[in-house]
Amino acid sequence: MSLFHYYDKRLGPFRNLSSLPMEQAEEVQRQLVREGKGFASRRSADYLTIRRELEAAAREIFIAKGGKPQQLYPHYMTLGACGWIEEWFEEGGLLQIPLDEFEVDSVSFTYGDLFPTMRFNDDRAYRKQVYTRLEIENIIEQYGLPQQWNADGAFGPERYIEVQVWDEHVIGSYK
């Protein structure tokens, strides 16, 4: 199985707001909103605060399950392709990296995007969960890939399995 990273070709891959000091990240986000282009321009004013809280929570859950994150914030990818994300960018780019290139303890998974997975309160068993590689394989056996059963989002917010990459080792060569 492969991991996919979608990005704006004008900026390059693995550009991460979480890597910036908060003030600088907020300015970048304000610029995206002012431009009014792409998916990121529709984010709420408190997006970065919420994002950092969710990233910290995901990191702690991953550590509790034996993960060994090498950084405070993850880079984001999807497990399998997701055509919907390609629509987020005016000039979209795509990188595909085999999952086996990553150390098992350097990647975590959420069944859906981190935001709705950690914030929605419904009866779905995969809410508020962060999974290891072995665990996500079991979840996929149980529920399938969201890209296949919910490509248009008609059945909820989970449209892909998000991968949080907590180590720059592999992705560094793709920057």
Residue frames as qw, qx, qy, qz and C-alpha x, y, z in Angstrom:
[[0.000, 0.890, 0.456, 0.000, 0.00, 0.00, 0.00],
 [0.441, 0.297, 0.006, 0.847, 1.14, 3.53, -0.68],
 [0.153, -0.703, -0.374, 0.586, 0.85, 6.88, 1.06],
 [0.344, 0.631, 0.385, 0.579, -0.16, 9.94, -0.94],
 [0.249, -0.546, -0.219, 0.769, 0.70, 13.57, -0.31],
 [0.294, 0.760, 0.458, 0.356, -1.26, 16.29, -2.09],
 [0.371, -0.547, -0.072, 0.747, 0.17, 19.77, -2.34],
 [0.342, 0.909, 0.091, -0.219, 0.22, 23.05, -4.27],
 [0.824, 0.279, 0.125, 0.478, 2.86, 22.79, -7.01],
 [0.190, 0.861, -0.062, 0.468, 3.63, 26.50, -6.66],
 [0.430, -0.781, 0.339, -0.300, 4.81, 25.92, -3.07],
 [0.380, 0.391, -0.831, 0.108, 6.15, 22.38, -3.15],
 [0.748, -0.308, -0.571, -0.142, 5.42, 19.32, -1.03],
 [0.673, -0.371, -0.507, 0.391, 5.39, 18.97, 2.74],
 [0.036, 0.413, -0.151, 0.897, 4.90, 22.64, 3.52],
 [0.480, -0.464, -0.733, 0.128, 3.48, 22.62, 7.02],
 [0.202, -0.780, -0.048, -0.591, 1.82, 25.44, 8.95],
 [0.794, -0.600, -0.099, -0.004, 2.57, 23.63, 12.20],
 [0.790, 0.026, -0.082, 0.607, 6.30, 23.99, 11.57],
 [0.194, 0.586, 0.013, 0.787, 6.01, 27.77, 11.73],
 [0.085, -0.136, -0.559, 0.814, 5.84, 29.97, 14.83],
 [0.153, 0.612, 0.746, -0.214, 2.16, 30.66, 15.61],
 [0.120, 0.745, 0.066, -0.653, 2.28, 34.32, 14.52],
 [0.057, 0.403, -0.662, -0.630, 3.83, 33.44, 11.17],
 [0.095, 0.226, 0.956, 0.161, 1.44, 30.52, 10.63],
 [0.174, 0.690, 0.567, -0.415, -1.52, 32.80, 11.35],
 [0.140, 0.657, -0.233, -0.703, -0.27, 35.31, 8.78],
 [0.009, 0.140, -0.868, -0.477, 0.05, 32.57, 6.15],
 [0.111, 0.451, 0.882, -0.074, -3.48, 31.40, 6.97],
 [0.166, 0.728, 0.270, -0.607, -4.84, 34.97, 6.74],
 [0.088, 0.477, -0.542, -0.686, -3.19, 35.29, 3.33],
 [0.051, 0.125, 0.954, 0.266, -4.85, 32.08, 2.16],
 [0.137, 0.645, 0.681, -0.317, -8.22, 33.43, 3.28],
 [0.114, 0.694, -0.062, -0.708, -7.60, 36.78, 1.55],
 [0.038, 0.273, -0.755, -0.595, -6.73, 35.01, -1.70],
 [0.692, 0.191, 0.294, -0.631, -9.94, 33.03, -1.40],
 [0.672, 0.396, -0.548, -0.302, -8.60, 30.15, -3.47],
 [0.482, 0.185, -0.845, 0.137, -8.51, 26.50, -2.58],
 [0.655, -0.463, -0.596, -0.044, -9.78, 24.50, 0.35],
 [0.519, -0.211, -0.432, 0.707, -7.52, 26.21, 2.93],
 [0.009, -0.256, -0.048, -0.965, -9.15, 29.58, 2.30],
 [0.567, -0.468, -0.393, -0.553, -12.37, 28.34, 3.96],
 [0.563, -0.162, -0.682, 0.437, -10.85, 27.51, 7.33],
 [0.376, -0.860, -0.334, -0.084, -12.21, 29.12, 10.50],
 [0.042, 0.873, -0.289, 0.390, -10.36, 31.86, 12.36],
 [0.583, -0.604, 0.497, -0.219, -9.45, 29.44, 15.17],
 [0.923, 0.303, -0.225, -0.069, -8.21, 26.73, 12.81],
 [0.486, 0.532, -0.584, 0.375, -4.54, 26.88, 13.85],
 [0.354, -0.443, 0.579, -0.585, -5.29, 26.80, 17.57],
 [0.902, -0.016, 0.216, -0.373, -7.54, 23.78, 17.13],
 [0.815, 0.452, -0.360, 0.042, -5.04, 22.12, 14.80],
 [0.223, 0.547, -0.674, 0.443, -2.19, 22.40, 17.29],
 [0.584, -0.291, 0.522, -0.549, -4.39, 21.04, 20.09],
 [0.946, 0.170, 0.056, -0.270, -5.45, 18.07, 17.97],
 [0.653, 0.539, -0.500, 0.184, -1.89, 17.38, 16.84],
 [0.091, -0.506, 0.692, -0.507, -0.71, 17.36, 20.45],
 [0.770, -0.116, 0.405, -0.480, -3.53, 15.00, 21.47],
 [0.912, 0.354, -0.168, -0.124, -2.82, 12.66, 18.53],
 [0.393, 0.597, -0.627, 0.310, 0.88, 12.65, 19.40],
 [0.361, -0.400, 0.659, -0.524, 0.18, 11.70, 23.02],
 [0.898, 0.074, 0.227, -0.369, -2.20, 8.89, 22.01],
 [0.787, 0.504, -0.353, 0.030, 0.37, 7.60, 19.52],
 [0.115, 0.572, -0.700, 0.412, 3.13, 7.64, 22.17],
 [0.631, -0.247, 0.530, -0.510, 0.86, 5.74, 24.57],
 [0.941, 0.237, 0.124, -0.205, 0.53, 3.04, 21.89],
 [0.815, -0.212, 0.352, 0.409, 4.30, 2.74, 21.42],
 [0.529, 0.782, 0.131, 0.302, 4.82, 5.38, 18.73],
 [0.606, -0.424, 0.028, 0.673, 8.09, 7.26, 18.67],
 [0.344, 0.900, 0.213, 0.163, 7.43, 10.63, 17.06],
 [0.659, -0.031, -0.008, 0.752, 10.59, 12.54, 16.24],
 [0.067, 0.249, 0.080, 0.963, 8.85, 15.91, 15.98],
 [0.169, 0.239, 0.580, -0.760, 6.06, 17.81, 17.71],
 [0.590, 0.473, 0.112, -0.645, 3.81, 17.99, 14.65],
 [0.680, 0.115, 0.692, 0.214, 3.10, 15.56, 11.83],
 [0.195, 0.285, -0.519, -0.782, 3.20, 15.85, 8.08],
 [0.670, 0.253, 0.481, -0.506, -0.01, 14.67, 6.49],
 [0.165, 0.206, -0.819, -0.509, -0.61, 12.01, 3.89],
 [0.809, 0.012, 0.108, -0.578, -3.42, 9.62, 2.99],
 [0.436, -0.162, 0.883, 0.069, -3.42, 5.84, 2.96],
 [0.428, 0.462, 0.733, 0.256, -4.36, 5.15, -0.64],
 [0.130, 0.183, 0.307, 0.925, -5.32, 7.76, -3.20],
 [0.081, 0.663, 0.615, -0.419, -8.13, 10.27, -2.63],
 [0.322, 0.457, 0.465, 0.686, -9.26, 12.14, -5.73],
 [0.191, -0.899, -0.385, -0.079, -11.26, 14.64, -3.66],
 [0.497, -0.693, 0.042, 0.520, -8.11, 16.12, -2.13],
 [0.499, 0.120, 0.430, 0.743, -6.70, 16.78, -5.58],
 [0.059, 0.768, 0.473, 0.428, -9.51, 19.34, -5.98],
 [0.441, -0.787, -0.250, 0.353, -8.25, 21.37, -3.01],
 [0.408, -0.514, 0.258, 0.710, -5.45, 23.02, -4.98],
 [0.449, 0.785, -0.056, -0.423, -5.41, 25.32, -7.98],
 [0.543, 0.600, -0.584, -0.060, -2.20, 23.68, -9.18],
 [0.848, -0.403, 0.274, -0.210, -2.26, 20.34, -7.42],
 [0.362, 0.536, -0.763, 0.019, 0.70, 18.04, -7.10],
 [0.929, -0.256, 0.034, -0.264, 0.88, 14.49, -5.85],
 [0.131, 0.551, -0.815, 0.121, 3.60, 12.35, -4.30],
 [0.940, -0.158, -0.152, -0.262, 3.22, 8.62, -3.77],
 [0.048, 0.581, -0.766, 0.271, 5.51, 6.85, -1.29],
 [0.697, -0.126, -0.700, -0.095, 5.30, 3.16, -0.36],
 [0.643, -0.692, 0.025, -0.326, 4.16, 2.70, 3.24],
 [0.944, -0.183, -0.092, 0.259, 6.99, 0.23, 3.81],
 [0.484, 0.535, -0.204, 0.662, 9.55, 3.05, 3.47],
 [0.297, -0.683, 0.201, -0.636, 8.40, 4.39, 6.85],
 [0.162, 0.123, -0.868, 0.453, 9.35, 3.00, 10.25],
 [0.372, -0.506, -0.760, -0.168, 6.28, 1.48, 11.91],
 [0.389, -0.618, -0.485, 0.481, 6.67, 3.68, 15.00],
 [0.195, -0.221, 0.099, 0.950, 6.91, 6.91, 12.97],
 [0.277, -0.164, -0.468, -0.823, 3.41, 6.94, 11.42],
 [0.249, 0.280, 0.764, -0.525, -0.03, 7.04, 12.98],
 [0.091, -0.268, -0.723, -0.631, -3.44, 6.90, 11.33],
 [0.356, 0.256, 0.497, -0.749, -6.92, 8.29, 11.81],
 [0.263, 0.403, 0.840, 0.251, -9.97, 6.88, 10.10],
 [0.125, 0.905, 0.359, 0.188, -10.80, 10.13, 8.38],
 [0.270, 0.668, -0.176, 0.670, -9.22, 13.54, 8.67],
 [0.374, -0.054, -0.635, 0.674, -7.84, 14.38, 12.11],
 [0.212, -0.135, 0.146, -0.957, -10.32, 17.25, 12.61],
 [0.717, -0.201, -0.207, -0.634, -13.63, 15.41, 12.28],
 [0.722, -0.028, -0.681, 0.117, -12.20, 12.18, 13.67],
 [0.376, -0.058, -0.605, 0.699, -11.22, 13.86, 16.93],
 [0.142, 0.005, 0.213, -0.967, -14.07, 16.39, 17.15],
 [0.582, -0.184, -0.452, -0.650, -17.27, 14.67, 15.98],
 [0.312, -0.127, 0.787, -0.518, -19.38, 13.13, 18.70],
 [0.785, 0.086, -0.249, -0.561, -21.32, 10.24, 17.25],
 [0.866, -0.277, 0.367, -0.195, -21.45, 6.51, 17.78],
 [0.802, 0.510, -0.306, 0.058, -18.78, 5.54, 15.26],
 [0.883, -0.410, -0.010, 0.227, -16.13, 3.42, 16.97],
 [0.712, 0.204, 0.039, 0.671, -13.22, 5.11, 15.19],
 [0.041, -0.902, -0.054, -0.427, -13.96, 8.59, 16.56],
 [0.359, -0.850, 0.327, -0.204, -11.31, 10.11, 18.83],
 [0.921, -0.188, 0.290, 0.178, -8.94, 7.27, 17.94],
 [0.235, 0.784, -0.546, -0.179, -5.39, 7.30, 16.66],
 [0.989, 0.019, 0.133, -0.065, -4.17, 3.99, 15.26],
 [0.373, -0.531, 0.673, 0.355, -0.88, 2.21, 14.76],
 [0.345, 0.353, -0.676, -0.547, -0.18, 0.48, 11.47],
 [0.100, -0.082, -0.991, 0.021, -1.37, -2.90, 12.75],
 [0.208, 0.447, 0.640, -0.590, -4.52, -1.36, 14.22],
 [0.393, 0.498, -0.130, -0.762, -5.44, 0.51, 11.03],
 [0.241, 0.166, -0.875, -0.385, -5.14, -2.71, 9.05],
 [0.002, -0.307, -0.920, 0.243, -7.78, -4.23, 11.34],
 [0.253, 0.546, 0.316, -0.734, -10.01, -1.15, 11.04],
 [0.331, 0.389, -0.514, -0.690, -9.78, -1.32, 7.23],
 [0.140, -0.059, -0.979, -0.136, -10.80, -4.98, 7.36],
 [0.063, 0.461, 0.761, -0.452, -13.82, -3.98, 9.43],
 [0.224, 0.739, 0.292, -0.565, -14.92, -0.76, 7.68],
 [0.656, 0.544, 0.357, 0.382, -13.12, -0.66, 4.33],
 [0.376, -0.050, 0.080, 0.922, -11.46, 2.39, 2.82],
 [0.168, 0.680, 0.398, -0.592, -13.53, 5.57, 3.10],
 [0.093, 0.437, -0.468, -0.762, -12.34, 6.56, -0.39],
 [0.100, -0.081, -0.912, -0.389, -14.36, 3.61, -1.68],
 [0.122, -0.547, -0.827, 0.050, -17.57, 3.80, 0.35],
 [0.097, -0.859, -0.364, 0.347, -17.75, 7.56, 0.88],
 [0.530, 0.148, 0.274, 0.789, -15.93, 9.25, -2.00],
 [0.013, 0.610, 0.316, 0.726, -18.49, 12.06, -2.20],
 [0.039, 0.139, -0.526, 0.838, -18.89, 12.55, 1.57],
 [0.544, -0.333, -0.382, -0.669, -22.58, 11.57, 1.54],
 [0.791, -0.360, -0.495, -0.027, -22.15, 9.22, 4.52],
 [0.615, -0.741, -0.079, 0.259, -20.12, 11.44, 6.82],
 [0.030, 0.946, -0.290, -0.138, -16.85, 13.35, 7.03],
 [0.578, -0.415, 0.651, 0.265, -14.53, 10.40, 6.63],
 [0.704, 0.667, -0.054, -0.239, -13.40, 10.40, 3.00],
 [0.648, 0.511, -0.518, 0.226, -9.90, 8.97, 3.43],
 [0.813, -0.480, -0.164, 0.285, -7.59, 7.51, 6.03],
 [0.109, 0.936, -0.261, 0.211, -5.20, 10.20, 7.16],
 [0.863, -0.050, -0.240, 0.441, -1.60, 9.34, 7.93],
 [0.223, -0.959, 0.171, -0.047, 0.38, 11.43, 10.37],
 [0.816, 0.291, -0.250, 0.433, 4.10, 11.17, 9.60],
 [0.501, -0.865, 0.009, 0.034, 6.06, 12.04, 12.73],
 [0.665, -0.408, 0.372, 0.504, 9.57, 11.81, 11.27],
 [0.326, 0.827, -0.200, -0.411, 11.32, 13.80, 8.55],
 [0.494, -0.372, 0.720, 0.316, 13.64, 10.94, 7.59],
 [0.506, 0.319, 0.741, 0.305, 11.75, 9.59, 4.57],
 [0.290, 0.865, 0.408, 0.012, 9.91, 12.71, 3.46],
 [0.271, -0.780, 0.205, 0.526, 13.03, 14.88, 3.65],
 [0.381, -0.149, 0.675, 0.614, 14.23, 13.52, 0.33],
 [0.237, 0.589, 0.709, 0.306, 10.92, 14.55, -1.30],
 [0.081, -0.850, -0.259, 0.452, 10.99, 18.20, -0.19]]
